[in-house]
Amino acid sequence: MQDHAQLDGRRRTLELHTDHLGVAHQTHGLIATGDDASALMVSHASALESSLAEAERKTNVQKIRRGRPILSLTFDHSSVGVFRSRLRDLYAKAVGLEAAYISRYFNSLTNPTLRTVFDYTNAQVNTMRTSRFDPHIALIASVEGAAGK
């Protein structure tokens, strides 16, 4: 941390936080007179972790919405469980190809995982696969098959 006094009594700080992957993230700002720079740095580190996780979740959701391969998803800063929970909430409101691409992702999961994500019984998961996922996957195949024709 660099800490430079300003003429008005505030301090200009430059912080360098390194995440668990070894990537450095720089933060800078002005600290009021009397504020504890070390406590603020700890607070900034926590906020950085949260923002990295949220950015990763948003990127993963966008990949699914755009039909990107499931293997392109990353979970370096966020948890799979929180991601699936957020995606489940989006799925409830999704329509058209967006719903179809989310269906394709969920269809790749095992029944026990889907039971956990949706809080469904095995019978409800099987019904969801046949009544929602299968038609959506057929829609994707139809659209992708028609591309360029």
C-alpha positions in Angstrom: 0.0 0.0 0.0 1.2 3.5 -0.9 -0.1 6.3 1.3 0.6 9.9 0.3 -0.4 12.9 2.4 -2.3 15.7 0.5 -2.3 19.4 1.3 -5.8 19.3 2.7 -5.0 16.6 5.2 -6.5 13.7 3.3 -4.3 10.8 2.1 -4.1 9.4 -1.4 -3.7 5.7 -1.3 -2.8 3.1 -3.9 -3.5 -0.5 -2.9 -2.4 -3.6 -4.7 -4.5 -6.7 -4.0 -3.5 -10.2 -5.3 -6.2 -12.8 -5.7 -5.9 -16.5 -5.1 -4.9 -16.9 -8.8 -2.0 -14.5 -8.4 -3.7 -11.8 -10.4 -3.0 -8.3 -9.1 -5.8 -5.8 -8.8 -5.1 -2.1 -8.2 -7.3 0.2 -6.1 -6.8 3.9 -5.4 -8.6 6.6 -3.5 -8.6 9.4 -1.0 -8.8 8.7 2.7 -10.2 11.3 5.1 -8.1 12.6 7.9 -8.3 10.2 10.8 -9.5 7.2 8.8 -7.7 3.9 9.3 -6.0 3.0 6.0 -5.4 -0.6 7.0 -9.0 -1.2 7.9 -10.1 0.4 4.6 -7.7 -1.8 2.7 -9.2 -5.0 4.3 -12.7 -3.6 3.4 -11.6 -3.0 -0.2 -10.2 -6.6 -0.4 -13.5 -8.0 0.6 -15.4 -5.8 -1.8 -13.0 -6.8 -4.6 -13.7 -10.5 -3.9 -17.4 -9.9 -4.1 -17.1 -7.9 -7.3 -14.9 -10.5 -9.0 -17.4 -13.2 -8.1 -20.4 -11.2 -9.4 -18.6 -10.3 -12.6 -17.8 -13.9 -13.2 -21.4 -15.0 -12.6 -22.6 -12.4 -15.0 -20.1 -13.5 -17.7 -21.2 -17.1 -17.2 -24.8 -16.2 -17.5 -24.1 -14.2 -20.7 -22.3 -17.2 -22.2 -25.3 -19.5 -21.5 -27.7 -16.9 -22.9 -25.6 -16.7 -26.1 -25.4 -20.4 -26.5 -21.7 -20.7 -25.7 -20.3 -24.2 -24.9 -20.8 -25.2 -21.3 -17.1 -25.9 -21.0 -16.4 -22.2 -21.4 -17.9 -21.4 -18.0 -15.4 -20.5 -15.3 -15.7 -20.7 -11.5 -12.5 -19.1 -10.4 -14.1 -16.5 -8.1 -17.7 -17.7 -7.8 -19.4 -20.8 -6.6 -21.3 -23.2 -8.9 -24.2 -23.4 -6.5 -24.8 -19.6 -6.4 -24.5 -19.5 -10.2 -27.0 -22.3 -10.7 -29.4 -20.6 -8.3 -29.2 -17.3 -10.2 -29.6 -19.1 -13.5 -32.7 -20.9 -12.1 -34.2 -17.5 -11.3 -33.4 -16.2 -14.8 -34.9 -19.3 -16.3 -38.2 -18.7 -14.7 -38.5 -15.4 -16.7 -36.7 -16.5 -19.9 -38.4 -16.9 -23.3 -37.4 -18.1 -26.7 -33.8 -19.0 -27.5 -32.6 -17.6 -24.1 -34.8 -20.2 -22.3 -33.7 -22.8 -24.8 -30.0 -22.2 -24.1 -30.6 -22.2 -20.3 -32.5 -25.5 -20.8 -29.5 -27.0 -22.6 -27.3 -26.1 -19.7 -29.6 -27.5 -17.1 -30.2 -30.6 -19.3 -26.4 -31.3 -18.9 -26.8 -31.7 -15.2 -27.6 -35.0 -13.4 -31.0 -35.6 -11.8 -29.7 -35.3 -8.2 -28.2 -31.9 -9.1 -31.4 -30.7 -10.7 -33.4 -31.9 -7.7 -31.1 -29.7 -5.5 -31.2 -26.7 -7.9 -35.0 -26.6 -8.3 -36.0 -28.3 -5.1 -37.9 -30.9 -7.1 -38.6 -34.6 -6.7 -37.2 -37.0 -9.2 -40.5 -37.3 -10.9 -40.7 -33.5 -11.3 -37.2 -33.4 -12.7 -38.1 -36.1 -15.3 -41.2 -34.1 -16.2 -39.2 -31.0 -16.6 -36.7 -32.8 -18.9 -39.4 -34.0 -21.2 -41.8 -31.0 -21.1 -39.3 -28.2 -21.1 -35.7 -29.2 -21.8 -36.4 -31.6 -24.7 -38.5 -29.1 -26.7 -36.0 -26.3 -26.1 -33.1 -28.5 -27.2 -35.1 -29.4 -30.4 -35.6 -25.6 -31.0 -31.9 -25.0 -30.7 -31.1 -27.8 -33.2 -33.7 -26.4 -35.6 -32.3 -22.9 -35.4 -28.7 -24.0 -35.7 -29.6 -26.4 -38.5 -31.3 -23.6 -40.4 -28.4 -21.2 -40.1 -27.0 -20.2 -43.5 -29.9 -21.7 -45.5 
